[in-house]
Amino acid sequence: MNDEISARFEKMEANIAHLEHQVEQLNGVIIAQGKLLERVKKEVSRQSSAMESIELERIKSNITKPPHYQ
């Protein structure tokens, strides 16, 4: 009976150790994805600002003054 209980505990400990390892790996993946997401957000923001500037310049260049202002 003791050997059976001991074997069950060893199996449970092995399973817990395996699960802890998986949790650590998943945590590492989540941290890496969070960093990547922040970089992507910054890049999108930068490109969005650049596109707004380009669009504003395009709009300004298409605006002509009426003849009586020239």
PASEBA-1860 file (N, C-alpha, C; in nm, 3 decimals):
! residues 70
1> MNDEISAR> 0.082/-0.119/0.000/0.000/0.000/0.000/0.087/0.126/0.000 ~ 0.192/0.127/0.084/0.282/0.242/0.090/0.354/0.265/-0.041 ~ 0.394/0.156/-0.108/0.462/0.169/-0.237/0.369/0.229/-0.341 ~ 0.244/0.190/-0.337/0.146/0.243/-0.433/0.125/0.393/-0.411 ~ 0.112/0.433/-0.285/0.094/0.575/-0.253/0.219/0.653/-0.290 ~ 0.334/0.597/-0.261/0.460/0.662/-0.295/0.473/0.682/-0.447 ~ 0.436/0.581/-0.523/0.442/0.589/-0.669/0.345/0.697/-0.720 ~ 0.228/0.703/-0.661/0.130/0.804/-0.702/0.181/0.944/-0.672
9> FEKMEANI> 0.242/0.962/-0.555/0.298/1.093/-0.521/0.411/1.132/-0.616 ~ 0.497/1.036/-0.649/0.606/1.063/-0.742/0.551/1.104/-0.878 ~ 0.446/1.036/-0.923/0.385/1.070/-1.051/0.324/1.210/-1.045 ~ 0.257/1.241/-0.935/0.197/1.374/-0.920/0.305/1.481/-0.917 ~ 0.415/1.456/-0.846/0.524/1.552/-0.841/0.586/1.574/-0.978 ~ 0.600/1.466/-1.055/0.655/1.477/-1.190/0.560/1.560/-1.278 ~ 0.431/1.535/-1.265/0.334/1.611/-1.344/0.335/1.758/-1.305 ~ 0.345/1.787/-1.177/0.350/1.926/-1.131/0.476/1.994/-1.182
17> AHLEHQVE> 0.588/1.925/-1.178/0.713/1.982/-1.228/0.701/2.012/-1.377 ~ 0.640/1.920/-1.451/0.620/1.940/-1.595/0.530/2.061/-1.620 ~ 0.423/2.073/-1.544/0.332/2.186/-1.560/0.399/2.318/-1.523 ~ 0.480/2.318/-1.419/0.553/2.440/-1.381/0.647/2.482/-1.493 ~ 0.713/2.385/-1.555/0.803/2.414/-1.667/0.724/2.475/-1.783 ~ 0.609/2.417/-1.814/0.527/2.470/-1.923/0.479/2.612/-1.893 ~ 0.441/2.637/-1.769/0.396/2.771/-1.730/0.511/2.871/-1.748 ~ 0.631/2.834/-1.710/0.746/2.922/-1.727/0.772/2.951/-1.875
25> QLNGVIIA> 0.761/2.848/-1.958/0.780/2.867/-2.102/0.672/2.959/-2.159 ~ 0.548/2.936/-2.122/0.439/3.019/-2.171/0.453/3.163/-2.124 ~ 0.499/3.182/-2.002/0.523/3.316/-1.951/0.628/3.387/-2.035 ~ 0.733/3.315/-2.072/0.837/3.373/-2.158/0.781/3.414/-2.293 ~ 0.694/3.331/-2.349/0.632/3.363/-2.478/0.544/3.486/-2.464 ~ 0.467/3.494/-2.358/0.379/3.609/-2.336/0.459/3.737/-2.322 ~ 0.568/3.731/-2.249/0.653/3.849/-2.231/0.711/3.893/-2.365 ~ 0.759/3.797/-2.445/0.815/3.830/-2.577/0.708/3.890/-2.667
33> QGKLLERV> 0.587/3.834/-2.664/0.480/3.888/-2.748/0.440/4.027/-2.702 ~ 0.443/4.052/-2.572/0.412/4.185/-2.521/0.513/4.288/-2.571 ~ 0.640/4.252/-2.569/0.744/4.342/-2.619/0.727/4.368/-2.769 ~ 0.697/4.261/-2.843/0.675/4.276/-2.987/0.554/4.364/-3.014 ~ 0.449/4.346/-2.939/0.328/4.426/-2.956/0.357/4.574/-2.930 ~ 0.436/4.604/-2.830/0.471/4.743/-2.802/0.552/4.803/-2.916 ~ 0.646/4.725/-2.972/0.725/4.774/-3.086/0.635/4.799/-3.207 ~ 0.540/4.708/-3.231/0.449/4.724/-3.344/0.360/4.847/-3.324
41> KKEVSRQS> 0.312/4.867/-3.201/0.230/4.986/-3.173/0.308/5.113/-3.201 ~ 0.433/5.119/-3.157/0.516/5.238/-3.180/0.538/5.261/-3.330 ~ 0.564/5.153/-3.403/0.586/5.164/-3.547/0.460/5.211/-3.619 ~ 0.346/5.157/-3.581/0.220/5.199/-3.642/0.193/5.346/-3.612 ~ 0.219/5.386/-3.490/0.200/5.526/-3.452/0.292/5.616/-3.533 ~ 0.418/5.575/-3.549/0.513/5.654/-3.626/0.470/5.666/-3.772 ~ 0.428/5.553/-3.830/0.385/5.555/-3.969/0.256/5.634/-3.987 ~ 0.169/5.628/-3.889/0.044/5.703/-3.895/0.074/5.854/-3.894
49> SAMESIEL> 0.166/5.894/-3.809/0.204/6.036/-3.804/0.267/6.079/-3.935 ~ 0.350/5.994/-3.991/0.414/6.027/-4.119/0.309/6.040/-4.229 ~ 0.212/5.950/-4.232/0.107/5.956/-4.333/0.022/6.082/-4.316 ~ -0.006/6.119/-4.191/-0.082/6.242/-4.167/-0.006/6.364/-4.219 ~ 0.124/6.366/-4.196/0.206/6.477/-4.243/0.206/6.483/-4.396 ~ 0.220/6.369/-4.458/0.221/6.364/-4.606/0.086/6.409/-4.660 ~ -0.021/6.361/-4.599/-0.155/6.398/-4.644/-0.180/6.548/-4.625 ~ -0.136/6.603/-4.513/-0.152/6.746/-4.488/-0.076/6.828/-4.592
57> ERIKSNIT> 0.046/6.787/-4.623/0.124/6.857/-4.725/0.057/6.847/-4.861 ~ 0.001/6.732/-4.893/-0.069/6.714/-5.022/-0.189/6.806/-5.029 ~ -0.264/6.814/-4.921/-0.382/6.901/-4.919/-0.341/7.047/-4.933 ~ -0.236/7.087/-4.860/-0.188/7.225/-4.867/-0.141/7.261/-5.008 ~ -0.077/7.167/-5.075/-0.025/7.195/-5.210/-0.137/7.206/-5.313 ~ -0.253/7.148/-5.286/-0.365/7.154/-5.380/-0.453/7.277/-5.359 ~ -0.431/7.347/-5.251/-0.511/7.467/-5.224/-0.448/7.584/-5.298 ~ -0.527/7.646/-5.382/-0.478/7.764/-5.455/-0.553/7.887/-5.405
65> KPPHYQ> -0.484/7.998/-5.406/-0.546/8.123/-5.363/-0.634/8.177/-5.476 ~ -0.743/8.236/-5.438/-0.826/8.300/-5.542/-0.748/8.412/-5.611 ~ -0.783/8.443/-5.732/-0.707/8.542/-5.808/-0.697/8.678/-5.739 ~ -0.798/8.720/-5.664/-0.791/8.852/-5.603/-0.697/8.858/-5.482 ~ -0.643/8.740/-5.437/-0.546/8.739/-5.328/-0.402/8.732/-5.379 ~ -0.386/8.717/-5.507/-0.250/8.701/-5.560/-0.190/8.831/-5.602
END
